[in-house]
Amino acid sequence: MRLTLHNLAHFLVDKGFLHPEHLVNGSYKVSQRQSRNSIFQVFLGDQPSGLFVKQLLSLDPQNAYLMQKDATAHCIIHQTDLLPQMRGFVPKYYGYEPGNHVFVTEFFSSATSVHELITQRKSLDNEELNQMAFILASLHKDLSDQVEQTPALEFFNRQAPWMMLFGDQDHPLIKSSGQSMGAVSQLIRQHPEFTQLLEELRYEWSGNYLVHGDIKLVNFIRVADNGTESLKLIDWEISDLGDPLWDVAGLLQSLITLWVFSQNPNPMLQNQPQAGMEFLTWEKVLSSSQGFWQAYLKGRSLYNPDNTLNTAESRHKLIRFTAARMMQTACEANMHTADIQPHSNKILQMVTQIINTPDAWASQILGE
């Protein structure tokens, strides 16, 4: 059944996702957009939340697996006792209907991403960073003892992030995903230090932690929840069992690349930031990154009293993960361009420096 604006309400009521009273009292409204999937946003009158409905546009196996991972992560958080501390940080899970490949979660009509909030108010907020650190710390619980007893956890294939597979052009995930990044991909493959880092990280990838896999500022949203504002973490398509430091690296690279993209790309004005972004100095990025890392360590200690995250070995891995995430951002930013954009070139220059002097960069980004 292909969902449309005309039959969506009937489907939602029939499957128990929507109460008929919303159709009777006229509070039901819906908008639609399409990307890789067909997306419906259901508004329910003045209620702060509605329904987010996603359906596959095609039965592409990889895309279907991503949707199933999204649904599985939500199910684990909301319908098992593995990560109860995460329930308040993730949109409610209403269900996955496999016959029609439809996934339904909570939708917040007035939500704003943290990335948008930063650009609107022209500042980084320490309390916001602390909240994001606590959310990740709450997520990152060692599930080693639960994997074999929990079928939902066994669903994950423990696949290394696609960026770490980038050097293997014959890998099925790279060949089927369409991750052809033009000039940036060519540049990465031409520099052995880049591909060597990715290959090393690929073979170091392991872990029994549920990881989000695509942590960045845009995937944290601020919502009104029972009269108060809170942060939620969305878009769990790339979730998996793996290394929690990959998620931490995602946030760190998000701060670093936000600074890079705030710089004026005009080579004649290299030291001039874009209008409205003057607040974002390198010093502020460093202090924010260090504060976030300390808040994450504090949060992790609540669930892992014996953790040894702040060791030289862990810091070294984290900064190398951050370099890999920056490479991924450079690739994604050039997805539809033939030439390397100035900002992406700057990111790759920083990656080279991180590879050459990881300890110095770890001290800068994470603090002494």
N, C-alpha and C positions, 0 to 999 in steps of 0.2 A: 504494500500500500504506500503510494507516494503521498506524503503529507502536503497539503496546500492551505492557503488562508481559508478556504471554504470548508475543508473537512477536518481541520485540526481540532476544533472544539469537540466534535463528535468523538474523535479518537481519544482525546484526553479524558473525557467523561467516561467513555466505555472502559478504559484501562484503569480508572480510579485515580488519575492524576489531578483531576479537576472536579470540584463539586458543582452540580447543575445549578445551584443557586446563583452562581456568578453569571450564568447566561440569562437567568430570569431577571435579575435586578439590574442588568446592563453594565456591570462593572468590568466585564471581560473585553479587553482590547489587545490586539496583537500586531506586531510588525515582523517583517521577514527580510532576511538578507542571505546571500549565498557566497561561500568561499569554496573550500574543499568540501564543505558540508552545507546542508540547508539548515539555517538557523532561524528559530522563532523566539521572539521575546514577548511573553504574555504578561500584560499589566492587569492587575486586579483592583481597580478603583483606587482608593486612597491608601491601600495597604503598601507598606514599605518594600515588600518583596512579592514577586510573582513567580513565573515559571520560565526556565531557560530550556528550550527543546532543540535538540540537535539530531539530524538524520543524515545518514550517508547519502551522497549524491550518486555514488557508484560503488560497486562491490569490490573495489580494489582491496586485496588482502592486507596490505600494509596500513591503509587508512582505517580499515575495519579493526585491525589490531590496536591502533592508537585509541580509537573510541572505546574499545573494551578495556584498555588499561585505565583510561579516564574513569570509566564506570567502576572498575575494580577498586581503584584507590579510594573513591568516594564511599563505596560499600564497606571497605575495611575500616575506614575512619568512623562511619556513622552506624554500622550494623554489627560490629564486632567489639570485643573488649580489648583489642590490641593497642589502640591509641586514643583512649577516651579524652585525653587532654587536648586533642586536636579538633574536637567537634565544633567548638565555638569559632574556629578559625577557617572553616571550609564551608561553602554553601551546602545547604541540606541536600541530601540525596533522595530523590523520589523513585528512581528506578531505571532499569535498562530493559527494553523490549527487544529481544534478539530477533524475533521473526521479521520485524520491520526495520531493525537497526536504528532504534530511537533511544536516546539517552535524555533523561529529564532531571534537572537540578533546580535549585533556588536561583531566582534572578532578582537583582537589586536595581531598580529603575533609576535611582539617584546616585549610583556608585561612581566614584572617581578614582582613577589609578594614582598610585603614589608618584609615578613619573609626571603625570599631569599636575598634581598638586604642587610638586617642586617647581615646575616651570611657571605655574600661576602665581604663587606667592614669592617666588624668587629667593628661596632659601632651602637649605637642608635642615630637617628637624631631628634633633637628637632623640626625642621621645619616640618618634616614628621609627627611627633606626633600631631603637631598643625593642620596640614591639615586633619588628620583623625578625630580629635576632631571637627573640623568645619563641616566636612561632616555629622557626626552624629548629631551635633546640628542643621544642616539644615534639616535633615530628621525628627527630633523629634518636630513636630508641632501638637498641640492639634486639632484633627479633630472631636471633639464631635458634633459641629454644622453641620457637613457635612455628618455624617454617614447615617442618614435616607434618605438624598436626593441623595446619591451616590450609585447606585447598586453595583459597583465594591467593595466598602468598606464592604458592607453587605455579600460579598462572604466569607470573613474571619470568621472562627469559634471561634476566641478569645480563643484558646486552650492554656493552660499553657504549657511551655516548657516541653519536655518529661522527662527531668531529675527530675522535680518536681513531676512527676507521678510515679517515680521509686519505691516508697514503696508500691504502689498498683499493685501487680502482676497480678490481674485479670482485670485491666483496658484494654480495647480493643487496645489502642494505644501501650501499652507495650507488650501485647501478640502478636500483629500482626507485630510489627516493627522488630522483631528479635534482639532486643537489649539485647542479652545474653552476659554479659561481664565476665563470668567465676569468677575467684577468687575475683576480685575487687567488683563485684556486690554482692557476698556472704558477703564480709567484710562489705560493706555499710549496708546491711540489718541486720547484726549482731550487729551494733552499734546504739543504740536508739537515740543518739545525732544527727547522720547523718539523719536518717529517720524523726526525729522530725523537723529538720530544713527544709527539703524538703516539708514536709506536711504543715508546717506553711506558707512557701513561695507560695505553691500551692493555698492556700485560700486567700492569699494577692494579688494574680495576678489579675490585672485589668488595664484598661487604654484605651484611644481612640487615641493612637499614632500608626502610622505605624512603626513597628520595623522590623529590618532585621532578627534578631533571631539567627544568627550564626556568630557574629562578632569575628574575629580573624585576626592576621596579614596576614595570607595567602590569605584572601579574599579581601584585598586591593592590587591593582596592579598599578604599575607605567607604564604609556604609553606615547608615543610620540603623541601629539595632536596638529595639525596645527603649527608645528615647536617648540612647547613648551612641557615640560613634566608635567603631571598631574596625580593625583591619581583617580582611579575608584573603586567603590565598587561592587563586583560581587557575584553571587550565592545566589539568593533570595528565594530559595525553602522553607525556614522555616519562611518566613515573615508572619506577622500577626498583628492584632491590640492588643496592650498590653502596658506594662510598659517600657518606654525608658531606665530606669536604667539597664535593662537586657542587652541591647546593650553595654552600658558603661562598665558593669561588664565583658562582653566578651573581651573587649580590655585589661582591667586591668589583668584579669587572663591570657591572652595571654603573657603579659610581665612577669608576675610572673612565669608561667610554662616554658617560654623560659629560664629563669635563672635556674630553677630546672633541665631541660634537658641538660643544658650546663655543669652541674657538672659531674665529673667522677663517674660512678656507682660502681667502685671497692671499697669495704668497707675498703681496706687497704690504699686507697688514697682518702679518703672522702673530703679532703679540696683542692684537685687538680682538676681544671676544665679540660674539654676536650680540646685537642689541637686546637688552633685557636679561642677559645671562652674566652680567658683570659680577654678580654675587658669587659665582662658582669659581673660586680660586683653587689652585693645586693644594695649598695649605689646608683649605677647608675639606677637600676630598680626603687628604691624608688623616686629618683628625677624625673625620666621620668614619672612615674605614677602621681606624684603630678602636674607636668607641664601639662600633658594631661588633668587632671581633671580641672585645672584652665582654660585651653583653651576651654574646653567644656562648662564650666559655662559662660564664656564670649560670646561664640557663641550662646548659648541658650538665653541669655539676648537680643539678636537682634530680636528674634522671639517671645519671651515670656518675655516682660519687667517686669512682676510682679511675675516671677517664684521665688520659695523659695527652690531651690534645695539644697543649701548649709546649710540646717538645720540639727540638730542632728538626726532627724527622717529619713530624706532622706539618710544621710551618713550611718546610721545604716543599712538601707535596702540595700544600694548599696554594702556594705562590705559582707552582708549575701548572696546577689546575686552572688558576686564574689566567695565565698566559694562553692556555688552550681555549678558554671561553672567550677571550679577547679575539683570538683568531676566528672563532666561529662568528662573532659579531661582525668582523671585517668581511667575512664571506657573505653573510646575510645582507649587509648593507650594499653590496655590489651585485646582488642577484640579477638585477635587470639592466646592468650597465656594462658596456664593452671595455671601458677604461677604469683603472683604479682611482677611486675618489680620494681627494686629499686627506680626508679624515681617516679613511681606511689605511692609507699609507702611514699616517702618524701612529695608528694603533699597532701596525706591524713593526714599526721602528721600536716602539716600546716593548713589544714582545721579544724582539731580538735582545734588547737590554736585559730583560728579565731572565732570559735563557742564559745569558753570559754572566750575570751577577745575581743569582737568585737570593742569596743570603742578604745582600744589601737591600734588595727590593722587599724582602720579607720584613726587614727592620723598618723600612719606610711605611709599608702598607699596614702591617700588623702591630708595629711598635716594638720597642726593645724587650 
